[in-house]
Amino acid sequence: MLDLARIKTALVDSDYQEAITYSFVDPKIQNLLHPHQEALALPNPISSEMSVMRTSLLSGLLGAVLYNQNRQQNRIRLFETGLRFIPDANAEFGVRQEFVLSAVISGTASNEGWNGKPESVGFFDLKGDLESLLSLTGVGNKVRFVAKTFDALHPGQSAVIELDGEEIGYIGTLHPSISQKLGLNGKVVVFEILWNAIANRNVIQARKISKFPANRRDLALVVADEIAAGDVIDACKQAGGDKLTQVNLFDVYKGIGVPSGTKSLAISLTIQDNEKPWKTMKSML
């Protein structure tokens, strides 16, 4: 099992701060974020703003973002781990408790410096941080990000996180209309993922270092717009097998010279053989 403290340390090393928020949340905010998810109402709530159990950690995290923005904090990176409570007739006491990891970023992607103006955060900033966390687990190379639309997230900037065909979380940019209703400024990107789905870690196995040099080849592949780059990369990995040590998508081009309805994917392949020098890619292609 992967120690949760290892993930928290990695997040802190990436400039995140841990937040601890209430399990009781405002039903209005929760309905705004998850309009189709039923929530467990408390019979004797502390207040109307804390009258339902959270079905996601995002309600509390986004409240923390607003609190910090109101105090002139222009770069916010928060994470939280905890239980979410999903009504389920088949679960004990009629509620399913799921331990999840959530994070949110807002403001600038980097700290202010003299040598350039920092850019605002985007979808791929948080996705990159999440992929770094997944690389510490035993499922990092199995997780896929599949485009999907969510009520509270921006269309075209959201995805479901899948493992072996099952949804284990989601990631995306908060929809501008939702941000406005919550009083948030600028772009806000969030993710939430089931901890138990990624908590396993493989024991590292040492391998012999090849005495032969690695061979890099760059491919330009023209594919239909609806074909995801991730599917093309998966096909490369399957074809390359153990000799393919690295695959990287380094450019996506649409424009002059590329037919309408298609895109050009520039992919680098790094091949290395432990037994003999690699001279040709024909056997792989």
Contacts in CASP RR format, 6 or more apart in sequence:
PFRMAT RR
TARGET T0000
AUTHOR 0000-0000-0000
METHOD contacts of the structure
MODEL  1
MLDLARIKTALVDSDYQEAITYSFVDPKIQNLLHPHQEALALPNPISSEM
SVMRTSLLSGLLGAVLYNQNRQQNRIRLFETGLRFIPDANAEFGVRQEFV
LSAVISGTASNEGWNGKPESVGFFDLKGDLESLLSLTGVGNKVRFVAKTF
DALHPGQSAVIELDGEEIGYIGTLHPSISQKLGLNGKVVVFEILWNAIAN
RNVIQARKISKFPANRRDLALVVADEIAAGDVIDACKQAGGDKLTQVNLF
DVYKGIGVPSGTKSLAISLTIQDNEKPWKTMKSML
1 199 0 8 1.000
1 200 0 8 1.000
1 201 0 8 1.000
2 136 0 8 1.000
2 137 0 8 1.000
2 138 0 8 1.000
2 198 0 8 1.000
2 199 0 8 1.000
2 200 0 8 1.000
2 201 0 8 1.000
4 81 0 8 1.000
4 195 0 8 1.000
4 199 0 8 1.000
6 136 0 8 1.000
7 101 0 8 1.000
7 133 0 8 1.000
7 136 0 8 1.000
8 18 0 8 1.000
8 79 0 8 1.000
8 81 0 8 1.000
10 132 0 8 1.000
10 133 0 8 1.000
10 136 0 8 1.000
11 18 0 8 1.000
11 79 0 8 1.000
11 103 0 8 1.000
11 129 0 8 1.000
11 133 0 8 1.000
12 18 0 8 1.000
14 77 0 8 1.000
14 129 0 8 1.000
14 132 0 8 1.000
15 77 0 8 1.000
16 77 0 8 1.000
16 78 0 8 1.000
16 79 0 8 1.000
16 103 0 8 1.000
16 129 0 8 1.000
17 77 0 8 1.000
17 78 0 8 1.000
17 79 0 8 1.000
18 78 0 8 1.000
18 79 0 8 1.000
18 80 0 8 1.000
19 60 0 8 1.000
19 61 0 8 1.000
19 64 0 8 1.000
19 78 0 8 1.000
19 79 0 8 1.000
19 80 0 8 1.000
20 80 0 8 1.000
21 57 0 8 1.000
21 59 0 8 1.000
21 60 0 8 1.000
21 61 0 8 1.000
21 63 0 8 1.000
21 64 0 8 1.000
21 80 0 8 1.000
22 50 0 8 1.000
22 54 0 8 1.000
22 60 0 8 1.000
23 53 0 8 1.000
23 54 0 8 1.000
23 83 0 8 1.000
23 85 0 8 1.000
24 42 0 8 1.000
24 45 0 8 1.000
24 46 0 8 1.000
24 50 0 8 1.000
24 51 0 8 1.000
24 52 0 8 1.000
24 53 0 8 1.000
24 54 0 8 1.000
25 49 0 8 1.000
25 50 0 8 1.000
25 52 0 8 1.000
25 53 0 8 1.000
25 54 0 8 1.000
25 59 0 8 1.000
25 60 0 8 1.000
26 48 0 8 1.000
26 49 0 8 1.000
26 50 0 8 1.000
26 51 0 8 1.000
26 52 0 8 1.000
26 59 0 8 1.000
27 39 0 8 1.000
27 41 0 8 1.000
27 51 0 8 1.000
27 52 0 8 1.000
29 59 0 8 1.000
29 62 0 8 1.000
29 63 0 8 1.000
29 182 0 8 1.000
30 37 0 8 1.000
30 39 0 8 1.000
30 52 0 8 1.000
30 54 0 8 1.000
30 55 0 8 1.000
30 56 0 8 1.000
30 59 0 8 1.000
31 39 0 8 1.000
32 152 0 8 1.000
32 178 0 8 1.000
32 181 0 8 1.000
32 182 0 8 1.000
33 56 0 8 1.000
33 58 0 8 1.000
33 59 0 8 1.000
33 62 0 8 1.000
33 151 0 8 1.000
33 152 0 8 1.000
33 178 0 8 1.000
34 55 0 8 1.000
34 56 0 8 1.000
34 151 0 8 1.000
34 152 0 8 1.000
35 151 0 8 1.000
36 151 0 8 1.000
37 55 0 8 1.000
37 56 0 8 1.000
37 86 0 8 1.000
38 55 0 8 1.000
38 87 0 8 1.000
39 52 0 8 1.000
39 53 0 8 1.000
39 54 0 8 1.000
39 55 0 8 1.000
39 85 0 8 1.000
39 87 0 8 1.000
40 52 0 8 1.000
40 53 0 8 1.000
40 85 0 8 1.000
40 87 0 8 1.000
40 95 0 8 1.000
41 51 0 8 1.000
41 52 0 8 1.000
42 50 0 8 1.000
42 51 0 8 1.000
42 52 0 8 1.000
42 53 0 8 1.000
45 51 0 8 1.000
45 52 0 8 1.000
53 85 0 8 1.000
53 95 0 8 1.000
54 60 0 8 1.000
54 84 0 8 1.000
54 85 0 8 1.000
55 84 0 8 1.000
55 85 0 8 1.000
55 86 0 8 1.000
56 84 0 8 1.000
56 100 0 8 1.000
56 102 0 8 1.000
56 192 0 8 1.000
57 80 0 8 1.000
57 82 0 8 1.000
57 84 0 8 1.000
57 100 0 8 1.000
57 102 0 8 1.000
57 192 0 8 1.000
58 102 0 8 1.000
58 104 0 8 1.000
58 190 0 8 1.000
58 192 0 8 1.000
60 80 0 8 1.000
61 78 0 8 1.000
61 80 0 8 1.000
61 102 0 8 1.000
61 103 0 8 1.000
61 104 0 8 1.000
61 190 0 8 1.000
62 104 0 8 1.000
62 174 0 8 1.000
62 182 0 8 1.000
62 184 0 8 1.000
62 188 0 8 1.000
62 190 0 8 1.000
63 182 0 8 1.000
64 78 0 8 1.000
64 104 0 8 1.000
65 76 0 8 1.000
65 78 0 8 1.000
65 104 0 8 1.000
65 106 0 8 1.000
65 184 0 8 1.000
65 188 0 8 1.000
66 182 0 8 1.000
66 183 0 8 1.000
66 184 0 8 1.000
68 76 0 8 1.000
69 76 0 8 1.000
69 106 0 8 1.000
69 184 0 8 1.000
69 185 0 8 1.000
74 107 0 8 1.000
74 108 0 8 1.000
75 106 0 8 1.000
75 107 0 8 1.000
75 108 0 8 1.000
75 111 0 8 1.000
75 118 0 8 1.000
76 104 0 8 1.000
76 105 0 8 1.000
76 106 0 8 1.000
76 107 0 8 1.000
77 103 0 8 1.000
77 104 0 8 1.000
77 105 0 8 1.000
78 103 0 8 1.000
78 104 0 8 1.000
78 105 0 8 1.000
79 101 0 8 1.000
79 102 0 8 1.000
79 103 0 8 1.000
79 104 0 8 1.000
80 101 0 8 1.000
80 102 0 8 1.000
80 103 0 8 1.000
81 99 0 8 1.000
81 100 0 8 1.000
81 101 0 8 1.000
81 102 0 8 1.000
81 195 0 8 1.000
82 99 0 8 1.000
82 100 0 8 1.000
83 97 0 8 1.000
83 98 0 8 1.000
83 99 0 8 1.000
83 100 0 8 1.000
84 97 0 8 1.000
84 98 0 8 1.000
84 100 0 8 1.000
85 95 0 8 1.000
85 96 0 8 1.000
85 97 0 8 1.000
86 95 0 8 1.000
86 96 0 8 1.000
86 97 0 8 1.000
86 98 0 8 1.000
87 94 0 8 1.000
87 95 0 8 1.000
87 96 0 8 1.000
88 94 0 8 1.000
88 95 0 8 1.000
88 96 0 8 1.000
91 97 0 8 1.000
98 194 0 8 1.000
98 196 0 8 1.000
99 194 0 8 1.000
99 195 0 8 1.000
99 196 0 8 1.000
100 192 0 8 1.000
100 193 0 8 1.000
100 194 0 8 1.000
100 195 0 8 1.000
101 192 0 8 1.000
101 193 0 8 1.000
101 195 0 8 1.000
102 190 0 8 1.000
102 191 0 8 1.000
102 192 0 8 1.000
102 193 0 8 1.000
103 126 0 8 1.000
103 129 0 8 1.000
103 130 0 8 1.000
103 190 0 8 1.000
103 191 0 8 1.000
104 188 0 8 1.000
104 189 0 8 1.000
104 190 0 8 1.000
105 121 0 8 1.000
105 122 0 8 1.000
105 125 0 8 1.000
105 126 0 8 1.000
105 129 0 8 1.000
105 188 0 8 1.000
105 189 0 8 1.000
106 121 0 8 1.000
106 184 0 8 1.000
106 185 0 8 1.000
106 186 0 8 1.000
106 187 0 8 1.000
106 188 0 8 1.000
106 189 0 8 1.000
107 120 0 8 1.000
107 121 0 8 1.000
107 186 0 8 1.000
107 187 0 8 1.000
108 118 0 8 1.000
108 119 0 8 1.000
108 120 0 8 1.000
108 121 0 8 1.000
109 118 0 8 1.000
109 119 0 8 1.000
109 120 0 8 1.000
109 121 0 8 1.000
109 122 0 8 1.000
109 125 0 8 1.000
110 118 0 8 1.000
110 119 0 8 1.000
111 118 0 8 1.000
112 118 0 8 1.000
120 186 0 8 1.000
120 187 0 8 1.000
121 187 0 8 1.000
121 189 0 8 1.000
122 173 0 8 1.000
122 187 0 8 1.000
122 189 0 8 1.000
123 157 0 8 1.000
123 171 0 8 1.000
123 172 0 8 1.000
123 173 0 8 1.000
123 189 0 8 1.000
125 189 0 8 1.000
126 171 0 8 1.000
126 172 0 8 1.000
126 189 0 8 1.000
126 190 0 8 1.000
126 191 0 8 1.000
127 145 0 8 1.000
127 171 0 8 1.000
127 191 0 8 1.000
130 161 0 8 1.000
130 171 0 8 1.000
130 191 0 8 1.000
130 193 0 8 1.000
131 140 0 8 1.000
134 140 0 8 1.000
134 143 0 8 1.000
134 198 0 8 1.000
136 201 0 8 1.000
137 198 0 8 1.000
137 199 0 8 1.000
137 200 0 8 1.000
137 201 0 8 1.000
138 198 0 8 1.000
138 200 0 8 1.000
138 201 0 8 1.000
138 202 0 8 1.000
139 163 0 8 1.000
139 197 0 8 1.000
139 198 0 8 1.000
139 200 0 8 1.000
140 198 0 8 1.000
142 163 0 8 1.000
142 164 0 8 1.000
143 161 0 8 1.000
143 162 0 8 1.000
143 163 0 8 1.000
143 168 0 8 1.000
143 198 0 8 1.000
144 161 0 8 1.000
144 162 0 8 1.000
144 163 0 8 1.000
144 165 0 8 1.000
144 230 0 8 1.000
144 234 0 8 1.000
145 159 0 8 1.000
145 160 0 8 1.000
145 161 0 8 1.000
145 162 0 8 1.000
145 171 0 8 1.000
146 159 0 8 1.000
146 160 0 8 1.000
146 162 0 8 1.000
146 228 0 8 1.000
147 156 0 8 1.000
147 158 0 8 1.000
147 159 0 8 1.000
147 228 0 8 1.000
148 158 0 8 1.000
148 159 0 8 1.000
148 160 0 8 1.000
148 170 0 8 1.000
149 155 0 8 1.000
149 156 0 8 1.000
149 158 0 8 1.000
150 158 0 8 1.000
150 170 0 8 1.000
150 172 0 8 1.000
152 174 0 8 1.000
152 175 0 8 1.000
152 178 0 8 1.000
153 170 0 8 1.000
153 172 0 8 1.000
153 173 0 8 1.000
153 174 0 8 1.000
153 175 0 8 1.000
153 190 0 8 1.000
154 172 0 8 1.000
154 173 0 8 1.000
154 174 0 8 1.000
154 175 0 8 1.000
154 176 0 8 1.000
157 172 0 8 1.000
157 173 0 8 1.000
158 170 0 8 1.000
158 171 0 8 1.000
158 172 0 8 1.000
158 173 0 8 1.000
159 170 0 8 1.000
159 171 0 8 1.000
159 172 0 8 1.000
160 167 0 8 1.000
160 169 0 8 1.000
160 170 0 8 1.000
161 167 0 8 1.000
161 168 0 8 1.000
161 169 0 8 1.000
161 170 0 8 1.000
161 171 0 8 1.000
161 191 0 8 1.000
161 193 0 8 1.000
162 168 0 8 1.000
163 197 0 8 1.000
163 198 0 8 1.000
166 197 0 8 1.000
168 193 0 8 1.000
168 194 0 8 1.000
168 197 0 8 1.000
168 198 0 8 1.000
169 191 0 8 1.000
169 192 0 8 1.000
169 193 0 8 1.000
169 194 0 8 1.000
170 191 0 8 1.000
170 192 0 8 1.000
171 189 0 8 1.000
171 190 0 8 1.000
171 191 0 8 1.000
171 192 0 8 1.000
172 189 0 8 1.000
172 190 0 8 1.000
172 191 0 8 1.000
173 187 0 8 1.000
173 188 0 8 1.000
173 189 0 8 1.000
173 190 0 8 1.000
174 184 0 8 1.000
174 187 0 8 1.000
174 188 0 8 1.000
174 189 0 8 1.000
174 190 0 8 1.000
179 185 0 8 1.000
179 186 0 8 1.000
179 187 0 8 1.000
179 188 0 8 1.000
208 274 0 8 1.000
210 272 0 8 1.000
210 273 0 8 1.000
210 274 0 8 1.000
212 272 0 8 1.000
212 273 0 8 1.000
212 274 0 8 1.000
212 276 0 8 1.000
212 277 0 8 1.000
212 278 0 8 1.000
213 272 0 8 1.000
213 277 0 8 1.000
214 245 0 8 1.000
214 270 0 8 1.000
214 271 0 8 1.000
214 272 0 8 1.000
215 270 0 8 1.000
215 271 0 8 1.000
215 272 0 8 1.000
215 278 0 8 1.000
216 268 0 8 1.000
216 269 0 8 1.000
216 270 0 8 1.000
216 271 0 8 1.000
217 268 0 8 1.000
217 269 0 8 1.000
217 271 0 8 1.000
217 281 0 8 1.000
218 266 0 8 1.000
218 267 0 8 1.000
218 268 0 8 1.000
218 269 0 8 1.000
219 266 0 8 1.000
219 267 0 8 1.000
219 268 0 8 1.000
219 269 0 8 1.000
220 264 0 8 1.000
220 265 0 8 1.000
220 266 0 8 1.000
221 232 0 8 1.000
221 264 0 8 1.000
221 265 0 8 1.000
221 267 0 8 1.000
222 258 0 8 1.000
222 259 0 8 1.000
222 262 0 8 1.000
222 263 0 8 1.000
222 264 0 8 1.000
222 265 0 8 1.000
223 232 0 8 1.000
223 262 0 8 1.000
223 263 0 8 1.000
223 265 0 8 1.000
224 261 0 8 1.000
224 262 0 8 1.000
224 263 0 8 1.000
225 254 0 8 1.000
225 261 0 8 1.000
225 262 0 8 1.000
225 263 0 8 1.000
229 249 0 8 1.000
229 252 0 8 1.000
229 265 0 8 1.000
230 249 0 8 1.000
232 265 0 8 1.000
232 267 0 8 1.000
233 247 0 8 1.000
233 249 0 8 1.000
233 267 0 8 1.000
236 244 0 8 1.000
236 247 0 8 1.000
236 267 0 8 1.000
236 269 0 8 1.000
237 244 0 8 1.000
237 247 0 8 1.000
239 284 0 8 1.000
239 285 0 8 1.000
240 269 0 8 1.000
240 271 0 8 1.000
240 284 0 8 1.000
243 271 0 8 1.000
243 272 0 8 1.000
243 273 0 8 1.000
243 278 0 8 1.000
243 284 0 8 1.000
244 269 0 8 1.000
244 270 0 8 1.000
244 271 0 8 1.000
244 284 0 8 1.000
245 270 0 8 1.000
245 271 0 8 1.000
245 272 0 8 1.000
246 268 0 8 1.000
246 269 0 8 1.000
246 270 0 8 1.000
247 267 0 8 1.000
247 268 0 8 1.000
247 269 0 8 1.000
247 270 0 8 1.000
248 267 0 8 1.000
248 268 0 8 1.000
248 270 0 8 1.000
249 265 0 8 1.000
249 266 0 8 1.000
249 267 0 8 1.000
250 266 0 8 1.000
250 267 0 8 1.000
250 268 0 8 1.000
251 264 0 8 1.000
251 265 0 8 1.000
251 266 0 8 1.000
252 263 0 8 1.000
252 264 0 8 1.000
252 265 0 8 1.000
252 266 0 8 1.000
253 263 0 8 1.000
253 264 0 8 1.000
253 266 0 8 1.000
254 262 0 8 1.000
254 263 0 8 1.000
254 264 0 8 1.000
258 264 0 8 1.000
269 281 0 8 1.000
271 278 0 8 1.000
271 281 0 8 1.000
271 284 0 8 1.000
272 278 0 8 1.000
END
